[in-house]
Amino acid sequence: MLDFAKFTKYSKPGPRYTSYPTALEFSDSFGYDEYIQKLKSQDSARPLSLYFHLPFCKNACYFCGCNVVFTSKEDKMMRYLEYLKRELKILSGYVDCSRKVIQMHFGGGTPTFFNAPQLEEVIKEIRSFFPNFAQDAEISCEIDPRHINEDQMKVLSANGFNRVSFGIQDFNEKVQHAVHRIQPYGVTKEAMELARKYNMHSVNVDLIYGLPFQTLETFKETLELALTLNPDRFAVFNYAHVPWMKKTMRKIDETTLPLPDEKLRIMQHTISFLTSRGYKMIGMDHFAKPEDELFRAIEKGELHRNFQGYTTKGGADLIGVGLTSIGEGVDYYAQNFKEMKEYEEAIEAGKLPFERGIALNEDDKIRQFVIMELMSNFKLDIKRFEKLFNIEFKKYFADAIEALKPFEEDDLLTISDDFIECSQTGTLLIRNISMPFDAYMKKHAASAKTFSKTV
C-alpha cells in the first residue's frame, strides 16, 4: 500500500526532466554555426528519431501547456506545410537522411486539424527525405478525438502509423466547460473504434487530475468511462497550473481547483483502480497492460525518456522539425523559433529555424545519465555508472547522497554500494529524488514560479 501521508512535505516546484539540462538552460550562447557543426558531425551509425510539430488548434483548451497557434484559416495551414517542406530541404544538407529512422511522432497543437490530403502530403514529403524507416519503427500521432475522421485515420494507417494518443482529460461536463473543451464520451468512443479498425496496435489515452471542479467522485466516473474504451496505455498527468507562463491558464478560476489533499486522493484511487484492472504502473504518470513494450522495457531496465515521453527507442538522435520543436544529440539540445514570423524568416534566408540550445559539458553528461536513469527506470546501477564514466560515484555526488538521506529514512528509496533504487511510493516522487543531482537547481531555488509543483 502506498504511503500518501509522506507526499505533502515533498510538494515543491521542480522540473519534469524531459531533458537535462532542462529547457530553462537553453540560450543563444549555443549559436547557429555550432548547431550546424553538431548536426554534420553526428555518427551515421546512430538511428534517428523524428519529431514534427503541427501547431494549429481551432480553440484554446485552458489547461494546455503546449505551443499552439489558434486558427481555422486553410491558407495559414497550407502555408505552414510549405515552410515545413523547405525546412526539410535545408535540413537534408546537414543530416545524413539515409540513416535508419526508428521513431517518428506528430505532435501539436492538433495534428489531425490537417485534413487527410494534407496529412498524406506531409508524410510523403517526409518519406522522400527519410526513406529508411525501420520495419519496427514506432510511428505515432497525437489526436484530438473531436478532430479525426475515417479518411484521416486511413491515411495514417496506410503510411505506417501504429500508435495514437487520444486527449480526454476528463469526461465530466462541468469540468469540460471550465477548461473550454467539450468532448462527449461518444465522440471519444468513435475515435477509438476508428483506431482499432485501422490497426493502431497501441492506443494511449491522456487524463489530467487537478482540473477545476474535479473531485474524487467525478474522477472515478471518468476512469470508469475511460476503461470501457480498453486503451493499451493510460497517461494520468498532474495538472501543471503555470498562468505566469501560459496566458490561457489565467482564464481558470483558481478557487475551483481541487486542494492538494483531494488531488492525492484522486491519485491514490487512480493507482488502485487501474492496477486492480490489470494495468501496471510505469513511473510517475503512466500505466500499461503487462504485454505492452513499455512494461517489458522497465522490467529490463531499458526504458528511456525524451521530449516525447517514455519510450523503448533509446540511442537515437532526435531531430525536431517545425515551429518550437526541440532536437537532441549526444551532447546538445536545440530548439526552433517559437514565433511564426521568426520561423518563416529563417527559412526564407535559407537557414534552419534554430533559435537557441545548449552544448553539454562533461558534468552535464554525467548528471544527465543519472537523472534520466532514475526518471526512466527508477533505479541507478552505480557500478555500471562508474564503469561508463570512470568516476567514484559516492565521492562525485557526496552532496546529492546527503540530500537523499531524508528520502531513505522515509523508505522512499534505498542506497547501497551497487544501486540507488526507489520504492513503489518513491517512484511517484521521482522528480524530487532526481533534483539533488541537478547542478542548476540552486539558481532556480529562489523562484517559485519557475516550475510546476511535484505533487
Secondary structure as UniProt FT lines:
FT   HELIX           4..6
FT   HELIX           8..10
FT   HELIX           23..25
FT   TURN            28..29
FT   HELIX           32..40
FT   TURN            44..45
FT   STRAND          48..54
FT   STRAND          56..57
FT   TURN            62..63
FT   STRAND          69..70
FT   HELIX           74..91
FT   TURN            92..94
FT   TURN            97..98
FT   STRAND          101..108
FT   HELIX           111..113
FT   HELIX           116..129
FT   STRAND          133..143
FT   HELIX           145..147
FT   HELIX           150..158
FT   TURN            159..160
FT   STRAND          163..169
FT   HELIX           173..178
FT   TURN            179..180
FT   HELIX           185..197
FT   TURN            198..199
FT   STRAND          202..209
FT   TURN            212..213
FT   HELIX           216..228
FT   STRAND          233..238
FT   TURN            243..245
FT   HELIX           247..251
FT   HELIX           254..256
FT   HELIX           260..275
FT   TURN            276..278
FT   STRAND          280..282
FT   TURN            283..285
FT   STRAND          286..288
FT   TURN            290..291
FT   HELIX           293..300
FT   STRAND          304..306
FT   TURN            307..308
FT   STRAND          309..311
FT   STRAND          317..321
FT   TURN            323..324
FT   STRAND          326..329
FT   TURN            330..331
FT   STRAND          332..336
FT   HELIX           340..348
FT   TURN            349..350
FT   STRAND          354..359
FT   HELIX           362..377
FT   STRAND          379..381
FT   HELIX           382..389
FT   HELIX           393..396
FT   HELIX           398..403
FT   HELIX           405..409
FT   TURN            410..411
FT   STRAND          413..415
FT   STRAND          419..422
FT   HELIX           424..427
FT   TURN            428..429
FT   HELIX           430..434
FT   HELIX           435..437
FT   TURN            439..440
FT   HELIX           441..444
FT   TURN            445..446
FT   TURN            448..449
//
